[in-house]
Amino acid sequence: DTITWTWQGPGAFEILWLTLCQFHNSVEIEFLPVYIPSEEERKNPVLYANNVRRVMAEALGVSVTDYTFEDCQLALAEGQLRLPSDTCLLEFAKLVRSLGLKPETLEDDLDKYAASAMKIKKEKVDLKEFSAYLEFPVSHTLESMFALFDENEDGVIDIREFVIALSVVCKPSKTLETIQLAFQLYQSEGGTVTEEDLACILKTAMGVSQIDVTHLFRAVDEEEKGKITYDDFYTFAVLHPHFAEDYLYADQMGAESGLETSPLSAPNGICTDFSPDNNGDRRKPLQKKLN
């Protein structure tokens, strides 16, 4: 099949060549009955679009998903951390889109949110304060996003975790830029973070429930001070570009670790298949950020 593959990336020439090697490329067009929107659908374009999509999916015999090509890029990003297959950051990215944050302005939004988070520091915020922070009214989407970070279900979240997750979504392959921002959010007045801080940073950056950073922290903290700076981490990362595989994933693979990193299926060789039939139990109902 050389038609439905994406025409972006290094495989584009190969796809074009395979297409040209065929004597003919057949296309079958099926005309569905005209879809007349109901009165409710006339008032709600999103409902109308979703229902039309459902009819088309049923005719094609395929599943419906809210994930986009950008989500595929996020899942397959070649950053130094590599997102685990069960990361909740895909759910977070979908909510970011639903909230109305535009990809083209997301990095500018990130700078604004990061600056505000640095003023708030360690103080936790409730849903109303989170709404004011994002400058978005309280809605079902905002509540769902808030719930992702409300891991203790006590009605408050740490804004810094939202900023780190947003940074990963903005630039998934630029691991060190996200970690540098996270250090700025978590560091003490002396510019250092503890092992506990590093664990929180990396859990949020990967969207997993548990992670043991002791091995990594001790490797970075050669002088055994019990605290490290971003410069310490950067120097270590440059010398060990595969630090995640060597110090985080190596001893923590398995069903209960939350760090399963086996690649998701990619039927067309480019984009991960998020359909329920092929994705097993990975797509569960909305979960907490650290679940």
N, C-alpha and C positions, 0 to 999 in steps of 0.2 A: 504494500500500500504506500504509494508515494504522493498521495493527495492530501491526506489529513494530517501529515506531519507538519510541525511548525517550520517556517522558512527562515528562522533566525538562528544565529550561532554558527560555529565552525562546520556543522553538518549540512549546511545549506547547499554547498556545491555537490556533495555526494547525492543528496536528494534530487537535485536538478539532473544530475547525470543518470540516475536510475530512471527518472521519468522519461528522459530523451531516449533511453535504450529500449523503451517499449514501442512496438509498432503502432499502438493506439492506446489511448487512455479513455476508458468508458465512464460515463457518469449517468446515474439513474436519478431521476427527479420524480418525487411523489408529491402530488398536490393534495393537501388536506382541505377539508371543508372550511369555508370562511368562518372565522371565529368572531362571533358577535358579542361584545362586552356587555355584561349585565349593568344595571344601574349602579350597583356598588363598585364594580370595576371601573366605571366611568369616573367615579369620584376618587378612586385610589389606583393610580397608574402602576404602583409597585405590585399590588394584588393582581392586576390585569397581566402584567409582564410575567409574573410567577406562574399564573394559570396557563398562559400560552406556552411557556417553557415546558410545563408539565405535559401538556398535550403533545408537543413535539417529541419529548423524551419517550412517551409511551409509544408513539408511532415508530420511533427508531429502535425501541427496545433497549434503551440505555438508562443509566442512573442519572439523577440530577445532583449537582454539587454546587456549593457557593464558593468553592475555591477557584482561584484565578491563576493565570500563568505566572503572576508575580509571586503567588504562594509556592508554586513549583520552584521558582528561583530561590526563594527563601529556604525551602527544604533541602535543596541540592547545593547550597552555597559552599564555596571552597574555603571558608574561613578556617582559622587555626583550631577553633573549638568544634566545628562540625555539629550541627544540631542533631540530637537523637531522634529516632523515628517517632517516639511518643511525646515529643515536645508539645507543650500547649501554646507555643508562640504562633502556630498556624491559626489557632482559634483567636488569639489576640489580634493578629494581622487582619483577620476577617472583620472583627469588631471595629478596628481602627477605620477600615473602609466604610463600614456601615454607619459609623459616626459622622462621616463626611470629611474626614481629614484627607486632603488630596495628596497623591504621591509626589506631584511636582513641587509642592510647598512643604513637604513633610520635614525636610532637614531644617528649614527656617523655623518651623513649629518646634522642632526638637530643641533648638538653641533657646527659644523663648521658654519652653517648659523646664529646661535644665537650669536656667538662670533663676526661675521662680523656686525650683526645688532646693537650690543651694541656700536660698533665704529661709525656707521652711526648715531645712536640715532634718533632724531626727523626729520632729513632731509629726504625729500621724493625723490624718484627716478623715472626716466622715463623708458620706455621700454628697451632702449639700456643699461641703467645702471642696470636694473633688469636682463637682459641677462648676463651681465658681473658678476653680483653678484652670480648668480646660476651657472655660467660657462657653459651655454647652448646657442647655437645659436638661434637667433630669428626664430620662427616657428609659425604655426597656433596654435599649442597647447600652446606655451608660451604666445602668444597674448591672447588666451582665459583665461589662468590663470591670466594674468595681468588685464584683463577686470573685473574679479571677484572682485578685490580689488580696482579698479578705480571707486569708488562709485560716485564721482562728475563729472566723464568723463572729467577731466582736464588734462589727460595724465600723471599723477604722482600717486604713491601709497606709503603707509607707510609700509616699510619692516617689521616692528615689527608685523603687522597683519598677514603677510605671515608666520612668525616664529611660532606664536601662533596657527594658523590653522594647520601647519605641526605637531606641538607637539600633538594636539588632534588626528590627524590621526595616529601618531606613537604609542601613548599610550592612547586610548580613555577612559579607565577605571581609569586612574591615574590623576584625576582632580586636586588634590593639586600640583602635580609636574608641570602641565601646568601653573597653576596660579602662582606658585613660579617663574617660568621662566618669565612669563608676568610681574610680579612685578619688576624683575631685569631689564626688558626692559623699563618700564615706570616710575620707581621711580626717585625721585629727588635725589640730593646729600645727603640729610638727610635720604634717604631710605624710603620715604613715597610716597603714591599716593593719588590723590584727587578722589572725587566722579565721576567726568567726566572721569578720567583715568580708574576707575573700570568699568564704563559703557562700555567703548571702549573694555576693556579686555574681558568682559563677552559676549558682542555682537559677537566678533570675535570667541571666544571659542565655541559658540553655533551656529554661522552662521545664525543669525536672524537679522531682520531689526530694530526692536525697543525693548528696554528693560528698565524698570524703576528700578534702583538699589537703590533708595533713602531709602527705608525701610531696605534693607540689610545693606547699608553703615552706617546708623544711629545706627543700632544694633551692628555693629562692633566698631564704633567710640563712645564708651560709654562716653568718656570724652569730646566729642563734640569739638575736635580740628580742624575738617574739613579735616583731613588727617589721613591715617592709614598705618601701616607697614604690611609686610607679616606675621610677628610674630603675630600681632593682628588678622589678618584674619585666620591664622592657628589655633590659640587658640580658636577662635569662631567656626571654622569648626569642630574641635574635639568635642566641647560641643554640637554642633548642626549638626550632620552628614547629616540631611535632610534639610539643609539650603535652597537649591534651591526650594523645594516644599513649605517650610514655608515662604520664604521671596521673592522669585522671581515669582514662578508660581501661588501661591495661589490667587492673585488678578488680574492676567493678562491673564487668559485663555480666548479664544475666537477667532473668525475668523480673526479679524483685529490686534491681538496682535503680531502675528509672533511667538507665544510661545505655539502653540497647541501641546500638548504632548501625545495625545491618541496614543496607540500602533498601528503600521502598521500591516496589516493582515499578518499572518504567517500560510499559508495553511498546511505546514507539521509540524507545532508546533515548528520549530527550526529557520528557516531562513525567513526573511521578503520577501514578494512578491513584486518585483519592476515592474512587468509587467504593461504596460499601461492600460489594461482592468480593472485591479483590483486596480490601484493606483489613479484613478480619475484624477483630474487636478493637482496633486502634482508635476508631472514631467513636468515642463514647459521648454521652451527654456532657454538657458544659461542666467542667471541673474547675477546682481551685488551681491557682497558679502553681502551687507546690504539691499537686496531687497527680 
